[in-house]
Amino acid sequence: MKINHIHFQLKIILIGIVAFSFQTAFSQEEKNSELYKTIMSKDSLLFNIGFNTCDIKQFENLYTEDFEFYHDKDSISDKIRFLKTLKNGICSPSRKYNYRRELIDGSTEIYPLSKNGILYGAIQMGTHRFYESSAGNNEQAGSFAKFTHLWLLKNKDWKLARSLSYNHQMTSSTANKSNLFDNDEETEKWLKENNVPTLGLGIISDGKLKQVKVFGNIKREVSAPYNTIWNVASLTKPVTAIVTLKLVSQGKWDLDEPLFKYWTDPDIAKDPNLKLLTTRIVLSHQTGFPNWRYFNESGKLDFKFKPGTKYQYSGEGFEYLRKALEKKFHKTLDQLASELIFEPLKMHDTQLVWNDKIDLSRYAVNYDKDGNAYELIKNKTASAADDLLTTVEDYGKFLCSVMDSDGLSKKVFDEMNSHQVSTKKDKYFGLGFEIYDLGNENYALSHGGADKGVQTIFILLPKTKQGLIIFTNVDDGYKIYENIVVHYLGKNGRKIVDIETK
């Protein structure tokens, strides 16, 4: 109960920090401001002189007496415990490794805290990477994490009062074995070390699916076959998007026609914002809907902002589009998907609903991070946003057809690849796909999926005709993404990782 309580406290603090950052989005400090420079100088003292050289006195002088440290993989530490752990751990005279922290360039955000116009503190948010080295060995990156620091101005001096460290992930060099991914035995061992039951990989080159690899077990003591069937969660959305864009290319559907002509959800029937909803707005996640209506206390659908004014990821938006499509064409989404995608591409193991065609003996059971299997839910109604069942090979066929703009007019394909809305620096949403700006007119298309016991992602590089599919069947399967992305996509993969971690 103690650990759950600690995690709950950390969650509440994080929610508060996130709420703060949204409420004060326009008060972020510019890099040339005095406050920004001051906090960054304190950051340098804390890590470059303190942590990196194990100057404990430097640490002691920078913390308030009631300092608290929150770590998502450990319990809460006060100042005494934190410094003791540091002295006896990474700064112990008998330590085998030296450690160095590096702040990821461009990741820092600083927000002032004031009362009645008087500055009393600042919040610093960012991402840092940790390196380790031992005698005679080159330095290697060990992990990276996000952090949030609360700095308080006490007696004209800045002190660190609260430190939150979270979203820890291992970097690619921690698996820096020359034969990882090329040697099945090493890969299986690495998966066990990371508690990932099953991994599916699809490697695309020259615009073709050239390789499918499946590792691990789909259930206890049952090896995963080449044609393992996966629930890929939100990787359903790109399928829905392509169904729709093919209909647009055929002149049967309009990107900018108001959806209320075909469907109106009863929850928003009296809200004038419903007339602003279009397919373009849905596919670029600008509907103003929450991700799911059940997140609302009322359990009803509503608008959080005016449609078309900003980005907010929403499964509800895709379901709204599904109902409009089904009303106009008098067909279910799974019928439309079968006619336009699954049958032409011979995706015989891909379904939007559970039926007798699905071979349960090939299904990758879904697990939580402690190895407990989730109950299997067999949906009987197609969702436009979630729960697609497929194999690596089938989904690879689909992605290759996307890169070939199969069934899409040039105009629609260009719209799909255009920056409809910014989501963060160098990252955008197009129509159904996330877009990474990699520089030199190079870009990547991507989408991820996450659900109970599901972590999936794909990345396409249309300019070089490369692609990568990663399927896992565990809550924290994302922790192995970076290793795979950098291994298979090289410098472009590193750029994508850096965009995500900034």
Backbone torsions as a table, in degrees:
resi	resn	phi	psi	omega
1	MET	NA	-32.0	-179.0
2	LYS	-62.0	-45.7	-179.0
3	ILE	-64.3	-42.6	177.8
4	ASN	-60.2	-39.2	179.9
5	HIS	-64.9	-41.4	179.0
6	ILE	-62.8	-46.3	179.8
7	HIS	-63.5	-35.0	178.3
8	PHE	-65.3	-43.9	178.8
9	GLN	-60.4	-45.1	179.7
10	LEU	-60.7	-41.6	-179.9
11	LYS	-62.4	-43.1	179.7
12	ILE	-62.3	-42.5	179.7
13	ILE	-64.4	-43.3	179.5
14	LEU	-62.3	-41.9	178.0
15	ILE	-60.6	-41.1	178.5
16	GLY	-63.2	-41.5	179.2
17	ILE	-64.4	-45.5	179.3
18	VAL	-61.3	-45.2	178.4
19	ALA	-59.4	-41.4	178.7
20	PHE	-60.2	-46.3	-176.0
21	SER	-65.0	-34.5	177.7
22	PHE	-69.7	-41.8	-176.6
23	GLN	-68.9	-24.0	-176.0
24	THR	-118.9	33.0	-173.0
25	ALA	-56.6	-27.8	-176.4
26	PHE	-94.8	5.2	-179.5
27	SER	-107.9	10.7	177.8
28	GLN	-61.8	136.1	-176.5
29	GLU	-70.5	138.6	173.5
30	GLU	-74.4	153.3	-175.3
31	LYS	-65.9	-20.5	-179.2
32	ASN	-95.0	4.6	-179.6
33	SER	-77.2	157.0	179.9
34	GLU	-64.3	-38.9	-179.3
35	LEU	-64.8	-44.0	179.6
36	TYR	-59.7	-46.4	-179.1
37	LYS	-64.0	-37.9	-179.3
38	THR	-65.3	-48.1	-178.7
39	ILE	-65.4	-38.5	179.0
40	MET	-67.4	-32.1	176.0
41	SER	-68.6	-36.7	176.5
42	LYS	-67.0	-39.2	176.6
43	ASP	-59.8	-42.0	179.5
44	SER	-63.9	-42.3	177.5
45	LEU	-63.5	-40.4	-176.5
46	LEU	-64.8	-42.5	-173.5
47	PHE	-107.8	-52.5	-175.2
48	ASN	-63.8	-37.7	179.4
49	ILE	-98.8	-36.3	-177.3
50	GLY	-83.5	-72.5	-175.0
51	PHE	-62.8	-49.4	-173.2
52	ASN	-66.8	-23.5	179.8
53	THR	-113.2	1.9	-178.2
54	CYS	57.3	39.4	174.1
55	ASP	-83.6	89.2	-174.4
56	ILE	-61.7	-36.1	-179.9
57	LYS	-60.8	-36.3	177.7
58	GLN	-62.5	-39.9	176.6
59	PHE	-62.8	-48.9	-175.2
60	GLU	-58.6	-36.9	-176.1
61	ASN	-77.4	-16.5	-175.3
62	LEU	-95.9	-7.2	-177.0
63	TYR	-104.8	147.1	170.6
64	THR	-71.2	161.1	-179.6
65	GLU	-65.7	-29.8	-179.6
66	ASP	-99.6	25.4	179.9
67	PHE	-54.1	141.6	175.6
68	GLU	-133.6	139.5	-178.9
69	PHE	-118.7	124.1	179.9
70	TYR	-112.1	127.1	-177.9
71	HIS	-127.9	131.3	-174.3
72	ASP	-71.5	-11.4	178.2
73	LYS	-110.6	4.0	-175.9
74	ASP	-146.5	-178.6	-178.1
75	SER	-88.5	178.5	178.3
76	ILE	-72.5	139.8	175.8
77	SER	-121.8	138.0	170.2
78	ASP	-89.2	-176.2	-174.5
79	LYS	-61.6	-44.1	-176.7
80	ILE	-63.7	-48.2	-178.7
81	ARG	-66.2	-39.7	-179.1
82	PHE	-61.2	-48.2	-178.7
83	LEU	-68.2	-35.0	178.1
84	LYS	-65.1	-44.0	178.3
85	THR	-61.5	-39.7	179.5
86	LEU	-64.3	-47.6	-178.8
87	LYS	-62.7	-40.0	-175.7
88	ASN	-89.2	-5.7	-177.8
89	GLY	-110.6	-105.5	-173.6
90	ILE	-67.3	-17.2	178.6
91	CYS	-107.6	12.7	178.0
92	SER	-67.1	139.4	178.0
93	PRO	-57.6	-24.3	-177.7
94	SER	-95.6	10.8	-176.3
95	ARG	-63.9	146.9	-179.5
96	LYS	-89.4	-22.3	-175.1
97	TYR	-125.4	152.1	169.9
98	ASN	-102.8	145.4	-176.4
99	TYR	-122.6	146.8	178.2
100	ARG	-140.2	137.0	178.0
101	ARG	-105.7	139.2	178.8
102	GLU	-130.9	127.0	177.0
103	LEU	-77.2	126.6	-179.6
104	ILE	-70.8	124.4	-175.6
105	ASP	-57.6	131.7	176.8
106	GLY	85.2	-1.1	-175.9
107	SER	-89.7	-14.0	-172.5
108	THR	-77.2	133.6	170.9
109	GLU	-127.2	135.9	-179.7
110	ILE	-129.4	131.5	-178.6
111	TYR	-125.0	130.2	179.8
112	PRO	-76.4	150.6	173.4
113	LEU	-118.6	126.1	-178.9
114	SER	-143.9	157.0	176.8
115	LYS	-134.7	125.0	-178.1
116	ASN	55.6	35.6	176.9
117	GLY	81.9	0.9	-178.5
118	ILE	-106.1	123.7	-179.3
119	LEU	-69.1	128.2	177.7
120	TYR	-126.7	-8.4	-178.9
121	GLY	-174.4	-175.8	179.2
122	ALA	-156.2	148.9	174.3
123	ILE	-108.2	128.8	177.8
124	GLN	-114.1	127.2	178.1
125	MET	-125.3	143.0	179.9
126	GLY	-175.2	-172.5	177.7
127	THR	-129.8	135.5	176.6
128	HIS	-132.0	157.2	-178.7
129	ARG	-118.9	143.7	-178.8
130	PHE	-114.0	136.3	179.9
131	TYR	-115.0	152.0	177.3
132	GLU	-134.8	149.0	178.2
133	SER	-149.7	155.2	176.0
134	SER	-130.9	167.7	-176.9
135	ALA	-54.7	126.3	176.2
136	GLY	82.2	-2.2	-178.7
137	ASN	-116.3	149.9	177.0
138	ASN	-70.2	153.7	178.3
139	GLU	-68.5	138.0	178.7
140	GLN	-129.6	144.5	176.5
141	ALA	-71.7	131.1	-178.4
142	GLY	-99.9	-47.7	-178.1
143	SER	-161.4	166.6	170.0
144	PHE	-133.9	159.1	-176.4
145	ALA	-155.7	158.3	172.0
146	LYS	-91.0	152.2	177.8
147	PHE	-142.1	154.4	173.2
148	THR	-134.5	126.5	-179.7
149	HIS	-117.6	136.1	173.1
150	LEU	-104.7	111.7	177.8
151	TRP	-101.4	135.2	178.8
152	LEU	-120.0	141.5	178.8
153	LEU	-90.4	107.2	-177.3
154	LYS	-122.8	120.4	-179.3
155	ASN	52.4	46.2	177.4
156	LYS	66.2	16.4	177.9
157	ASP	-129.9	144.4	-178.0
158	TRP	-89.7	129.6	-179.8
159	LYS	-128.6	146.0	177.9
160	LEU	-86.6	119.9	-175.7
161	ALA	-101.1	-36.5	-179.5
162	ARG	-139.9	139.9	177.8
163	SER	-132.6	125.4	177.6
164	LEU	-116.2	128.1	179.3
165	SER	-124.9	122.4	-170.7
166	TYR	-154.3	172.0	-177.8
167	ASN	57.8	44.5	178.5
168	HIS	-69.6	133.0	177.6
169	GLN	-141.5	144.6	178.7
170	MET	-77.7	145.6	179.1
171	THR	-92.6	169.5	-173.9
172	SER	-61.9	-31.0	-175.5
173	SER	-72.8	-14.2	176.3
174	THR	-70.5	-17.2	175.7
175	ALA	-115.0	37.5	-174.0
176	ASN	-77.7	64.1	176.2
177	LYS	-109.5	130.0	-173.0
178	SER	-59.9	-24.9	-176.2
179	ASN	-106.0	9.1	175.7
180	LEU	-65.6	134.5	-176.4
181	PHE	78.7	-21.7	175.9
182	ASP	-101.0	-12.1	177.6
183	ASN	-121.6	113.4	-173.9
184	ASP	-60.0	-38.3	-177.9
185	GLU	-64.3	-43.1	178.6
186	GLU	-65.9	-38.9	-180.0
187	THR	-65.9	-43.7	177.7
188	GLU	-60.4	-41.8	178.9
189	LYS	-63.2	-43.2	-179.8
190	TRP	-63.6	-39.6	177.9
191	LEU	-63.5	-41.7	178.6
192	LYS	-63.9	-38.9	178.1
193	GLU	-61.7	-31.5	-178.5
194	ASN	-98.1	5.9	179.0
195	ASN	55.4	43.3	175.1
196	VAL	-106.8	110.6	-174.9
197	PRO	-63.5	-43.5	-174.8
198	THR	-142.4	139.9	177.9
199	LEU	-132.2	130.2	173.7
200	GLY	-116.6	130.4	-179.9
201	LEU	-123.8	137.7	172.1
202	GLY	-125.0	125.5	-177.8
203	ILE	-113.0	120.7	-179.2
204	ILE	-108.1	130.8	172.9
205	SER	-143.7	149.4	-176.1
206	ASP	53.6	30.0	176.9
207	GLY	76.0	7.9	-178.9
208	LYS	-123.7	148.4	174.2
209	LEU	-75.1	105.9	-173.4
210	LYS	-94.6	-23.2	-174.6
211	GLN	-152.6	138.4	172.3
212	VAL	-124.3	127.6	177.8
213	LYS	-126.8	134.1	176.6
214	VAL	-130.9	127.4	-176.4
215	PHE	-121.7	158.9	173.5
216	GLY	86.8	-161.2	-177.5
217	ASN	-118.1	140.7	177.5
218	ILE	-81.8	-22.0	171.2
219	LYS	-155.5	175.2	-175.2
220	ARG	-49.0	120.8	174.0
221	GLU	62.6	17.1	177.3
222	VAL	-117.6	110.8	-177.6
223	SER	-62.3	142.6	-179.7
224	ALA	-76.2	126.5	178.9
225	PRO	-80.0	165.2	177.3
226	TYR	-53.1	-39.2	-176.4
227	ASN	-101.6	37.8	175.4
228	THR	-54.0	138.8	177.4
229	ILE	-96.9	129.4	-175.7
230	TRP	-119.7	145.4	161.8
231	ASN	-85.7	122.2	-174.0
232	VAL	-108.7	14.3	173.8
233	ALA	51.8	-122.8	-171.5
234	SER	-74.5	-0.6	170.3
235	LEU	-68.5	-1.1	170.1
236	THR	-67.0	-36.9	-172.9
237	LYS	-59.3	-43.9	176.5
238	PRO	-60.8	-31.5	176.1
239	VAL	-64.9	-46.7	177.1
240	THR	-59.7	-40.9	-180.0
241	ALA	-62.1	-44.3	-178.2
242	ILE	-69.7	-37.1	173.0
243	VAL	-53.8	-48.4	-177.2
244	THR	-66.9	-44.9	-177.7
245	LEU	-67.5	-29.3	174.4
246	LYS	-68.0	-38.3	176.8
247	LEU	-66.0	-36.5	176.3
248	VAL	-64.9	-44.2	-179.5
249	SER	-62.5	-30.1	178.8
250	GLN	-83.0	-1.5	-179.5
251	GLY	77.1	15.1	-178.0
252	LYS	-97.5	-6.9	-176.8
253	TRP	-148.6	153.1	-176.0
254	ASP	-122.0	129.2	-179.8
255	LEU	-60.0	-32.7	-171.6
256	ASP	-113.2	12.6	175.5
257	GLU	-78.3	133.9	179.0
258	PRO	-59.8	133.5	-176.3
259	LEU	-73.7	-18.4	-178.0
260	PHE	-64.7	-16.4	177.2
261	LYS	-64.3	-21.7	-177.6
262	TYR	-117.7	-29.6	-176.4
263	TRP	-153.9	137.0	172.5
264	THR	-133.8	124.0	177.1
265	ASP	-73.4	132.7	-178.0
266	PRO	-56.5	-30.4	-177.8
267	ASP	-64.9	-27.0	-176.6
268	ILE	-118.3	18.2	-173.9
269	ALA	-59.1	-28.4	-177.9
270	LYS	-99.5	3.6	-179.0
271	ASP	-94.2	120.7	-177.9
272	PRO	-62.7	-18.2	179.5
273	ASN	-62.4	-22.6	-177.1
274	LEU	-61.3	-26.7	-178.9
275	LYS	-73.5	-10.6	179.4
276	LEU	-90.8	-10.6	-176.2
277	LEU	-72.9	127.4	176.6
278	THR	-133.5	170.6	177.1
279	THR	-62.8	-40.9	178.6
280	ARG	-57.5	-44.5	-178.6
281	ILE	-67.3	-37.8	178.0
282	VAL	-65.6	-50.8	-174.4
283	LEU	-67.0	-20.5	177.6
284	SER	-103.7	10.1	175.8
285	HIS	57.3	53.6	176.7
286	GLN	-123.9	25.4	-175.8
287	THR	-70.8	-26.7	-172.4
288	GLY	88.9	-3.5	177.7
289	PHE	-76.5	154.4	167.4
290	PRO	-67.9	170.1	176.8
291	ASN	-58.6	-49.7	175.6
292	TRP	-138.7	142.7	-176.4
293	ARG	-62.5	-27.7	-177.9
294	TYR	-70.1	-7.9	172.5
295	PHE	-70.6	-23.3	177.7
296	ASN	-77.5	144.8	179.0
297	GLU	-60.2	-33.5	-179.6
298	SER	-76.9	-20.2	-175.8
299	GLY	75.8	8.7	-177.8
300	LYS	-109.0	155.2	179.3
301	LEU	-74.9	140.6	175.9
302	ASP	-153.7	172.6	177.3
303	PHE	-98.8	131.7	176.2
304	LYS	-92.1	-19.2	175.6
305	PHE	-162.3	171.0	-179.0
306	LYS	-66.5	127.3	-179.7
307	PRO	-55.6	139.8	176.8
308	GLY	87.0	4.2	-176.2
309	THR	-102.3	-22.1	176.9
310	LYS	-165.9	176.4	-175.7
311	TYR	-92.0	136.6	167.5
312	GLN	-157.3	115.4	-175.8
313	TYR	-58.6	133.4	-175.5
314	SER	-150.1	117.5	170.6
315	GLY	-70.4	-31.8	178.5
316	GLU	-58.3	-37.5	179.6
317	GLY	-60.5	-43.5	-180.0
318	PHE	-67.9	-36.1	176.2
319	GLU	-67.1	-35.1	176.4
320	TYR	-62.2	-44.3	178.5
321	LEU	-63.1	-42.2	178.8
322	ARG	-55.2	-46.9	-176.6
323	LYS	-66.2	-34.6	176.7
324	ALA	-67.4	-44.0	178.4
325	LEU	-61.2	-45.8	-177.7
326	GLU	-65.2	-33.9	178.6
327	LYS	-67.3	-42.4	-176.6
328	LYS	-72.9	-44.8	-171.7
329	PHE	-93.8	-5.7	178.6
330	HIS	55.8	36.6	176.0
331	LYS	-137.8	151.2	176.3
332	THR	-76.8	161.2	179.4
333	LEU	-60.7	-38.9	180.0
334	ASP	-65.6	-31.0	175.4
335	GLN	-68.4	-44.1	179.0
336	LEU	-63.4	-43.5	-179.9
337	ALA	-64.9	-39.2	178.7
338	SER	-63.5	-44.2	-177.5
339	GLU	-69.1	-39.8	-171.9
340	LEU	-93.6	-24.2	-174.3
341	ILE	-129.2	-60.7	-169.4
342	PHE	-62.5	-47.6	-177.8
343	GLU	-71.2	-47.4	179.0
344	PRO	-60.0	-34.4	-178.3
345	LEU	-92.1	2.2	-179.0
346	LYS	55.2	45.8	176.0
347	MET	-87.3	74.1	-170.4
348	HIS	-72.1	-19.0	-179.4
349	ASP	-103.4	21.3	-176.5
350	THR	-115.9	127.7	-177.8
351	GLN	-141.9	147.5	173.0
352	LEU	-95.4	-14.0	178.0
353	VAL	-134.5	156.2	176.8
354	TRP	-75.7	132.7	176.6
355	ASN	-151.3	-175.6	-175.6
356	ASP	-69.3	-14.4	-179.9
357	LYS	-73.3	-19.7	-174.1
358	ILE	-79.8	124.9	-179.4
359	ASP	-89.5	100.3	-177.1
360	LEU	-61.9	-25.3	-179.3
361	SER	-68.1	-14.1	179.1
362	ARG	-106.1	4.3	-175.2
363	TYR	-80.7	133.6	177.7
364	ALA	-80.7	106.7	179.6
365	VAL	-59.3	142.2	-176.9
366	ASN	-96.0	137.1	-174.1
367	TYR	-127.0	152.4	168.3
368	ASP	-84.1	175.7	-173.6
369	LYS	-68.9	-12.6	177.8
370	ASP	-95.2	4.3	176.8
371	GLY	88.7	11.4	177.8
372	ASN	-88.9	131.4	-178.1
373	ALA	-77.2	138.4	174.8
374	TYR	-82.1	153.6	176.1
375	GLU	-67.5	135.0	179.6
376	LEU	-77.7	124.2	178.8
377	ILE	-110.4	122.5	-177.6
378	LYS	-101.2	97.5	-178.5
379	ASN	-72.8	136.5	-178.3
380	LYS	-104.0	-5.5	178.0
381	THR	-121.4	133.7	-178.9
382	ALA	-66.0	135.5	172.5
383	SER	-105.7	140.2	177.7
384	ALA	-80.8	-11.1	-171.3
385	ALA	-116.3	-16.0	-166.1
386	ASP	-154.6	160.9	165.2
387	ASP	72.6	23.4	171.8
388	LEU	-62.6	136.7	174.8
389	LEU	-105.4	128.4	-175.6
390	THR	-160.6	175.7	173.1
391	THR	-113.5	165.8	176.4
392	VAL	-59.7	-43.1	-178.9
393	GLU	-63.2	-45.9	179.8
394	ASP	-62.3	-46.2	-177.1
395	TYR	-68.6	-31.1	175.1
396	GLY	-63.3	-40.4	175.4
397	LYS	-58.5	-43.9	-179.7
398	PHE	-61.3	-47.1	-177.2
399	LEU	-66.5	-37.4	176.3
400	CYS	-62.7	-37.7	178.1
401	SER	-67.4	-32.5	177.2
402	VAL	-65.5	-46.3	179.7
403	MET	-63.2	-30.1	178.9
404	ASP	-83.1	0.0	-175.9
405	SER	53.3	35.9	-178.9
406	ASP	-60.3	120.3	178.4
407	GLY	78.6	5.4	179.7
408	LEU	-112.8	136.3	175.0
409	SER	-71.1	159.5	-179.9
410	LYS	-58.9	-41.4	-179.3
411	LYS	-61.9	-45.1	-179.3
412	VAL	-68.3	-40.4	178.4
413	PHE	-61.5	-41.4	178.1
414	ASP	-65.1	-39.1	177.3
415	GLU	-63.1	-41.9	179.8
416	MET	-59.2	-36.7	-177.1
417	ASN	-90.7	0.3	-177.7
418	SER	-86.0	154.2	-179.8
419	HIS	-77.6	94.0	-179.3
420	GLN	-75.9	-36.7	-179.1
421	VAL	-158.1	142.1	177.9
422	SER	-82.0	138.6	177.6
423	THR	-112.1	-28.5	172.5
424	LYS	-167.9	-179.7	-177.4
425	LYS	-59.8	125.4	178.0
426	ASP	66.5	19.2	179.3
427	LYS	-137.9	136.6	-174.7
428	TYR	-140.3	168.7	166.9
429	PHE	-111.4	131.0	172.0
430	GLY	-94.5	-135.2	176.4
431	LEU	-103.0	93.7	178.1
432	GLY	89.0	-7.3	-176.7
433	PHE	-133.6	142.7	170.2
434	GLU	-78.4	147.8	-177.4
435	ILE	-126.7	124.6	174.2
436	TYR	-101.4	128.0	175.0
437	ASP	-87.4	109.8	-175.1
438	LEU	-96.9	1.5	-179.9
439	GLY	87.2	160.9	179.8
440	ASN	53.9	37.9	178.8
441	GLU	64.0	13.1	176.1
442	ASN	-93.7	146.9	-178.5
443	TYR	-151.5	165.8	177.5
444	ALA	-128.4	142.7	170.8
445	LEU	-103.0	140.6	-176.1
446	SER	-154.4	165.7	169.3
447	HIS	-163.0	146.6	178.1
448	GLY	-117.2	162.1	175.9
449	GLY	-134.3	136.4	179.6
450	ALA	-145.2	130.8	177.3
451	ASP	-157.4	-175.4	177.9
452	LYS	-62.7	114.9	-180.0
453	GLY	71.9	21.7	179.3
454	VAL	-136.4	126.8	168.5
455	GLN	-140.8	113.8	-176.5
456	THR	-136.5	155.8	177.6
457	ILE	-161.1	153.8	168.5
458	PHE	-136.6	155.2	176.8
459	ILE	-137.1	130.7	176.6
460	LEU	-119.1	138.4	174.7
461	LEU	-116.9	87.6	-173.3
462	PRO	-58.5	-33.0	-178.0
463	LYS	-66.0	-38.4	-178.2
464	THR	-102.9	1.1	179.1
465	LYS	59.2	35.2	176.2
466	GLN	-105.0	160.2	176.1
467	GLY	-163.1	161.2	-178.5
468	LEU	-146.1	132.9	176.3
469	ILE	-118.3	132.1	177.4
470	ILE	-129.7	118.3	175.6
471	PHE	-116.7	131.9	171.2
472	THR	-134.1	161.9	-176.1
473	ASN	-124.8	45.3	179.7
474	VAL	-146.8	151.5	-174.8
475	ASP	-52.4	-42.0	-175.2
476	ASP	-108.9	33.5	178.8
477	GLY	-60.9	-20.6	-179.9
478	TYR	-60.4	-21.3	-174.6
479	LYS	-66.9	-15.7	178.7
480	ILE	-100.7	0.7	-177.1
481	TYR	-58.1	-49.8	-170.4
482	GLU	-58.1	-45.4	179.8
483	ASN	-54.4	-44.5	-175.8
484	ILE	-72.3	-44.8	-177.9
485	VAL	-60.7	-46.2	-178.9
486	VAL	-68.8	-38.0	-179.6
487	HIS	-62.4	-45.5	-173.2
488	TYR	-90.6	-26.5	-175.5
489	LEU	-112.8	0.9	171.9
490	GLY	57.2	-132.1	-175.9
491	LYS	-62.0	-37.9	177.5
492	ASN	-65.4	-38.1	175.7
493	GLY	-62.6	-41.7	177.8
494	ARG	-62.9	-40.1	178.5
495	LYS	-61.4	-41.5	179.6
496	ILE	-63.7	-44.1	178.3
497	VAL	-61.2	-43.3	-179.3
498	ASP	-64.4	-38.9	176.1
499	ILE	-61.7	-41.7	-178.7
500	GLU	-68.2	-32.8	-174.5
501	THR	-92.9	-4.1	176.9
502	LYS	-76.6	NA	NA
